[in-house]
Amino acid sequence: MARKNRRQIFQNIEVVDAGAKGKSIAKAPDGKIIFVNNAVPGDVVDIQTIKKRKAFYEGTATTFHKQSDKRTPPVCDHFGTCGGCKWQFMKYEHQLEYKQNEVINNLIRLGKIELPEVTPILGSKDQFFYRNKMEFSFSESRWLTKEEIEDSSEINNRNALGFHIPGMWDKILDINTCHLQEDPSNAIRNKVKQFATEHGLPFYNARKQEGLLRTLMIRIASTKEIMVLVQFFYEDKEKRELLLDYIAEEFPEITSLQYVINSKGNDTIYDQDIICYSGKDHIQEEMEGLHFKINAKSFYQTNSKQAYELYKITRDFAGLTGEETVYDLYTGTGTIAQFVAKKAKKVIGVEAVPEAIEDAKENAKRNQIDNTTFYAGDMKKVFTKDFIAQNGYPEVVITDPPRDGMHADVVEQLLNIAPERIVYVSCNSATQARDLALLDKSYTVTKVQPVDMFPQTYHVENVVLLEKRKG
Ligand SMILES: C[S@@+](CC[C@H](N)C(=O)[O-])C[C@H]1O[C@@H](n2cnc3c(N)ncnc32)[C@H](O)[C@@H]1O
């Protein structure tokens, strides 16, 4: 018996709002919410459902009866297939509006906390070409468009150097021009692909786990120093040198050319030895006169200009007079710690990645900052009563955890230590809201400032100031 097709089409539906993860929101005739993939609030569309759950549907807009005036034509040829800039079809002012709403909704709905007036989101001056780091993947069987599949002519070469198709670990979209990183990023990627193809260097096949070339990382610092890192699957000295020599010669502006040979199943490089082929093994970022050495494994905020704005807000919320002991939790390479150090008595930074802590120490030395101390370790194990006894009571704690937010033990420890102020920087206002709900026991949220670090995407950063309740 043929399986019943459960897909439905809802006709003439108005899209009313933007929801989580770049989806928009509409209401089905039966009253359930529909999360719509490719529509902007204000569009009137037919929606084909792709998932049906008890409380909601997920669907794709198939026919557009009215285009929203919040729309703008996407600048990128890859829009719609590439998952990178899901909101490129929405005017920037409305991207900001929906990011602001998401922060407020999450804090109220999930955190159930009383909010002060939320300051309007700080938009990014650069809405394109704002990223300092990009990672591209090689594939010997690039993702084909519908037109290419329908066209019967033979495709001789399917090499790709680009991005994963959303949700597909083995499918790579070949990229011609990406609008996220400034030049010479596109030129480097395109020429590397062309040279490697012409010289028969095998591109990776993730399913079969074969092929020489795996990934290409490009970092362009605000100082204009450029790092390029090529990841190979196995050692083939001749082919490796052929490609690296070509890159060095074609792009003399590259100040750090590195490679890694990674024969593991996954392509993360954090447990691998990085080898410097030419130039230095790092690049340098600069912020307010401070210099940060960035190596291939270092975390550095990917939008340098907006990171400066974020750090200024963080320092301002910390309200430092020079007398405070400050803890910078999840310090990365110690950038926030060093940024606030001049205004504090001392700053203690804690971070899980030992290499990042080595960088933090070295950077502090280069910046002639002598009131910072850095520790490597898992926050919930390091941030203990004994640790506080050893390093001193913090009047201010700055915390900038990863997307998952803080571990419940870390929140508990914050409540035990009870600093006067906590500045909570977050790239995920849902987990931030969860943590704020726990901190609500002893703290009042007195300032909220969303910041847009990633234009054209639905991601939003949020800085919150919590002040200890008296009595
Ligand atoms: C959002 S980044 C913040 C980095 C830094 N504040 C900055 O602005 O550059 C979060 C950091 O938390 C670190 N991290 C993740 N889990 C951790 C854990 N359990 N303990 C300590 N650090 C952790 C990550 O390695 C990363 O450097």
The ligand as a Gaussian input file, in Angstrom:
#p B3LYP/6-31G(d) Opt

LIG

0 1
 C       32.725000      33.079000      23.627000
 S       34.373000      32.585000      23.900000
 C       34.920000      33.997000      24.787000
 C       36.350000      34.358000      24.608000
 C       36.819000      35.710000      25.094000
 N       36.063000      36.233000      26.205000
 C       36.909000      36.710000      23.961000
 O       36.155000      37.675000      23.941000
 O       37.767000      36.525000      23.080000
 C       34.164000      31.355000      25.105000
 C       35.440000      30.740000      25.629000
 O       35.086000      29.785000      26.628000
 C       36.016000      28.719000      26.576000
 N       35.393000      27.581000      27.258000
 C       34.454000      26.726000      26.790000
 N       34.091000      25.836000      27.722000
 C       34.829000      26.101000      28.830000
 C       34.919000      25.517000      30.125000
 N       34.154000      24.484000      30.478000
 N       35.788000      26.045000      31.005000
 C       36.559000      27.112000      30.678000
 N       36.513000      27.720000      29.458000
 C       35.669000      27.214000      28.536000
 C       36.259000      28.547000      25.085000
 O       37.464000      27.870000      24.840000
 C       36.268000      29.995000      24.598000
 O       37.571000      30.523000      24.592000

